[in-house]
Amino acid sequence: MGTRKAVTLRDLSSELGLSIQTISKALGGRPGMSEETRSRVLRTAFRRGYLTVAQAREMASRGIAPYPTFQLRFVLVQSRQSSNYNIQLAEGLTARLDQLDHRLERYTLDKDLSDRDFSAWLEAGSVAEADGLLIAPRLITDSMERKLLSLPVPKVLINYPRPLSQVDSVIWDVFEGVCMAVDKLVQLGHKRILYVGDVDSQRGYLRRWQAFQEMMAEHGLAADAGLLVPGGWTASELRDQLAACRATAIVAGLDEDVERLLGTLAGLGCRVPEDISVIGLANRAPVAYPELSRPVLPIRETGYKAADKLLWRLANPSEPIEHIRIAGRFYDGQTIAPLA
């Protein structure tokens, strides 16, 4: 059998009835033609073997063809525990990927799996064969995150990365959100501010507590364990700590604590904001408390940016790792007031 003759630009030009300059311009992603023409050139170049699979995937990832020669398949790994905000996250991811007709699949990882079970989980969803991997926050254990990060697949971590992770990351900036919360309360005259929430089971939770301590220190205020009601708190523990530190304001660091906290305060006879001001890091405005004062967490925007970053990484595999934090604005709401 003879060797297959290499396809040239002249061959493509003859088949498509277009000039060599137009073919070259289409393959280079340069402007100056309709996208239908560009798509026709790319499809023909791929079908004839002039454009390799790797080149086609790279061009699709860069959005050179609005009607891509290749539809890329991306996988989002998440836990059920994070489903309340993963809806917004997935909205942002699909908004960006849909622009280029790419596909997003979601898989749940809720257990600390053995190596054997992890391999079976990967195989069941063909996760390791995806064109790109997106890892959502709050996986059950760090070991699962490490195993995902070790996969030889382009990936973006939607979280604060561990040291030496060597992975692109994008996250809505809860650190900045807590700083805004503390600063807002101090500007209103509050100095005895209580932090309520888990501070150690997730990296993002620790970052919130660190932000609280750092911003209190910026204002010359103490922020030690005496100003903390940790995760798993009860109504009596909250009541006792409020009395012990004579707090006039509270920062609720976790979304799932916000509504329970406001309900508990009402049960204790504490009026919000007349008796105590409250700011909560809610993923979105709670249905029961739509006027909650809060830093707005740009979760959907983070999803959009994470997808964009993964597409960029596919096209630029040798560029330096980047860590992106996306900060939102502060919504004053009706649960804070100046200190009388």
C-alpha positions in Angstrom: 0.0 0.0 0.0 1.4 3.4 -1.0 2.0 6.2 1.4 -0.9 8.7 1.6 -0.1 12.0 0.0 0.1 14.9 2.4 -2.7 17.4 2.0 -1.6 21.0 1.2 -3.2 24.4 1.3 -3.4 24.2 -2.5 -5.4 21.0 -2.3 -7.8 22.6 0.2 -8.1 25.7 -2.0 -8.9 23.7 -5.0 -11.6 21.6 -3.2 -13.3 24.6 -1.6 -12.9 27.1 -4.4 -11.2 29.6 -2.1 -7.9 31.3 -2.4 -4.9 30.0 -0.4 -4.8 33.3 1.5 -8.5 32.8 2.6 -7.7 29.2 3.7 -4.7 30.4 5.6 -6.6 33.2 7.2 -9.4 30.8 8.3 -7.0 28.3 9.8 -5.2 31.1 11.7 -8.3 32.5 13.2 -7.9 35.9 11.6 -10.9 38.1 10.8 -12.2 39.0 7.4 -14.7 36.3 6.5 -18.1 34.9 7.5 -18.1 32.3 10.2 -19.9 29.9 7.9 -16.9 30.1 5.5 -14.4 29.6 8.4 -16.4 26.6 9.7 -16.4 25.0 6.2 -12.6 25.5 5.9 -12.0 24.0 9.3 -14.2 21.0 8.8 -12.7 20.2 5.4 -9.1 20.6 6.7 -9.9 18.2 9.6 -11.7 15.7 7.3 -8.8 15.7 4.8 -6.2 15.3 7.6 -4.6 18.7 7.2 -5.7 19.7 10.7 -4.8 17.2 13.5 -7.1 16.3 16.3 -4.9 18.2 18.8 -5.0 21.3 16.6 -8.8 21.1 16.1 -9.3 20.8 19.9 -7.0 23.8 20.5 -8.8 25.9 18.0 -12.2 24.9 19.4 -11.0 25.8 22.9 -10.0 29.3 21.7 -13.4 29.8 20.1 -11.9 30.4 16.6 -15.0 28.7 15.1 -18.4 29.6 16.5 -19.5 26.3 14.9 -16.6 24.2 16.3 -15.0 21.4 14.3 -14.8 19.7 17.7 -17.3 19.8 20.5 -15.3 19.6 23.7 -16.5 17.6 26.7 -15.9 19.0 30.2 -16.6 17.5 33.6 -17.6 19.2 36.8 -16.9 17.2 40.0 -19.0 18.2 43.0 -20.5 17.0 46.2 -24.1 16.9 47.2 -23.3 19.0 50.2 -22.5 21.9 47.9 -25.6 21.6 45.7 -27.1 24.8 47.0 -24.6 27.0 45.3 -23.5 24.5 42.5 -26.7 25.5 40.7 -25.4 29.0 40.3 -21.9 27.7 39.5 -23.2 25.4 36.8 -25.2 28.3 35.3 -22.0 30.3 34.9 -20.1 27.3 33.5 -22.7 26.5 30.9 -23.2 30.1 29.9 -19.6 30.2 28.7 -19.3 26.7 27.3 -22.6 27.1 25.4 -21.2 30.0 23.5 -18.8 27.6 21.8 -21.2 24.6 21.7 -19.2 22.6 24.2 -20.7 20.2 26.7 -20.7 20.1 30.5 -21.3 16.9 32.4 -21.7 16.8 36.2 -20.5 14.0 38.5 -20.9 13.6 42.3 -18.1 12.5 44.5 -19.4 12.1 48.1 -17.1 9.5 49.6 -13.4 9.0 50.4 -12.8 6.2 47.9 -10.1 3.6 47.9 -7.8 3.6 44.9 -9.7 0.7 43.4 -13.1 2.4 43.9 -11.8 5.7 42.7 -10.6 4.1 39.4 -14.0 2.5 39.0 -15.7 5.8 39.6 -13.4 7.4 37.0 -14.1 4.7 34.5 -17.9 4.8 35.0 -18.0 8.5 34.0 -15.0 8.4 31.6 -13.8 11.3 33.7 -10.1 10.8 32.9 -11.0 11.0 29.1 -12.6 14.4 29.4 -11.1 17.4 27.6 -11.1 19.4 30.8 -11.9 19.0 34.5 -13.5 21.5 36.9 -13.3 20.7 40.6 -16.0 22.3 42.8 -15.5 23.3 46.4 -16.4 21.2 49.4 -15.5 17.8 48.3 -15.8 15.5 51.3 -12.0 15.0 51.8 -8.7 16.5 50.6 -7.6 13.1 49.5 -10.3 13.0 46.8 -9.2 16.5 45.6 -5.6 15.3 45.5 -6.5 12.3 43.4 -8.4 14.5 40.9 -5.6 16.9 40.7 -3.2 14.1 39.9 -5.1 13.2 36.7 -3.3 14.1 33.5 -6.2 16.2 32.3 -6.3 20.1 31.9 -8.1 21.3 35.0 -9.3 24.3 37.0 -9.9 24.2 40.8 -12.9 26.2 41.9 -11.5 26.8 45.4 -8.6 28.3 47.2 -5.7 25.9 46.3 -3.6 24.1 48.7 0.1 25.1 48.7 2.1 23.6 45.8 -1.0 22.4 44.0 0.2 23.6 40.6 -3.3 24.1 39.2 -5.2 27.1 37.9 -7.8 28.2 40.4 -10.9 30.5 40.3 -13.0 31.3 43.4 -15.6 33.8 44.6 -13.6 35.7 47.2 -15.1 34.9 50.6 -12.0 36.4 52.2 -12.8 39.8 50.7 -16.4 39.3 51.6 -15.7 38.8 55.3 -13.3 41.8 55.2 -16.2 43.9 53.8 -18.5 42.6 56.5 -16.2 43.5 59.4 -15.3 46.9 57.9 -19.0 47.8 57.4 -19.8 47.0 61.1 -16.8 48.9 62.4 -17.8 51.9 60.3 -21.2 51.7 62.0 -19.5 51.9 65.4 -19.4 48.2 66.4 -16.3 46.9 68.1 -17.5 43.7 69.8 -18.2 41.6 66.8 -18.9 37.8 67.1 -18.0 35.4 64.3 -20.3 32.4 64.0 -19.4 29.3 61.9 -17.1 26.4 61.3 -13.5 27.5 60.9 -11.5 24.4 60.2 -13.3 21.6 58.2 -12.8 23.3 54.8 -10.1 25.6 53.4 -12.7 28.2 52.5 -14.0 28.2 56.1 -10.5 28.7 57.5 -10.0 31.6 55.0 -13.2 33.3 56.3 -11.9 33.1 60.0 -8.5 34.4 58.9 -10.2 37.3 57.1 -12.2 38.1 60.2 -9.1 38.1 62.4 -7.1 40.1 59.9 -9.7 42.8 59.4 -10.4 43.2 63.1 -6.6 43.7 63.6 -6.6 46.3 60.8 -9.1 48.3 62.9 -7.0 47.7 66.1 -9.6 45.3 67.6 -8.9 41.9 69.2 -10.2 38.8 67.4 -9.5 35.7 69.4 -11.4 32.5 70.2 -13.5 34.5 72.6 -15.2 36.1 69.6 -16.0 32.8 68.0 -19.0 30.5 68.1 -17.7 27.4 66.1 -19.6 25.0 63.9 -22.3 22.8 65.4 -23.3 25.5 67.8 -26.5 25.4 69.9 -28.9 28.1 71.0 -27.5 28.0 74.5 -23.9 28.3 73.3 -24.8 31.3 71.2 -26.6 32.9 74.1 -23.7 32.3 76.5 -21.1 33.7 74.1 -23.2 36.8 73.3 -23.4 37.5 77.0 -19.7 36.7 77.7 -18.3 39.1 75.0 -21.2 41.6 75.1 -21.4 41.4 71.3 -23.3 44.1 69.4 -22.9 42.5 66.0 -22.4 39.1 64.4 -20.8 37.9 61.1 -22.3 34.5 60.1 -19.6 33.0 58.0 -21.5 30.1 56.4 -24.6 30.1 54.2 -26.2 27.2 56.1 -25.9 29.1 59.4 -27.6 32.3 58.4 -31.3 31.4 58.6 -30.8 29.3 61.8 -28.9 32.1 63.4 -31.6 34.7 62.7 -34.3 32.3 63.9 -32.3 31.6 67.1 -31.8 35.2 67.8 -35.5 35.8 67.6 -36.1 33.0 70.0 -33.6 34.5 72.4 -35.5 37.8 72.3 -32.7 39.6 70.3 -34.2 42.0 67.8 -32.3 42.5 64.5 -30.9 45.1 64.0 -32.2 47.1 67.0 -30.4 44.9 69.6 -27.8 43.3 67.4 -26.6 43.7 63.8 -26.1 40.7 61.6 -24.2 40.2 58.3 -24.3 36.8 56.7 -22.2 35.2 53.9 -25.2 33.8 52.2 -24.8 32.3 48.7 -27.9 34.1 47.7 -30.5 36.2 49.6 -32.4 33.8 51.9 -36.1 33.4 51.1 -37.1 34.1 54.7 -34.8 37.1 55.0 -34.5 38.8 51.6 -33.1 42.0 53.1 -30.2 40.3 54.8 -27.1 42.6 54.8 -24.4 40.6 53.1 -21.4 40.7 50.7 -22.8 39.5 47.3 -20.9 36.3 46.4 -20.4 36.2 42.6 -20.8 32.5 42.2 -22.3 32.5 38.7 -19.6 34.8 37.5 -17.0 32.5 39.0 -18.4 29.6 37.0 -18.2 31.7 33.8 -14.6 32.7 34.6 -13.6 29.1 35.5 -14.8 27.8 32.1 -13.1 30.6 30.4 -9.8 29.9 32.3 -10.0 26.2 31.3 -10.5 27.0 27.7 -7.5 29.3 27.9 -5.4 26.6 29.6 -6.2 24.2 26.8 -4.9 26.7 24.2 -1.9 27.7 26.4 -0.7 24.6 28.2 2.8 26.0 29.0 1.8 29.3 30.4 2.3 30.0 34.2 -0.4 28.8 36.7 -2.9 31.5 37.6 -5.0 32.0 40.8 -8.1 34.3 40.3 -10.3 35.6 43.1 -13.6 37.3 42.1 -15.0 39.8 44.6 -18.5 41.1 44.6 -20.1 44.3 46.1 -21.7 44.7 49.5 -25.5 44.8 49.9 -26.5 46.9 52.9 -29.9 45.3 53.5 -31.9 45.8 56.7 -30.1 43.7 59.3 -27.5 46.2 60.3 -27.7 49.5 62.1 -25.3 52.1 63.7 -24.4 51.3 67.3 -26.6 53.4 69.5 
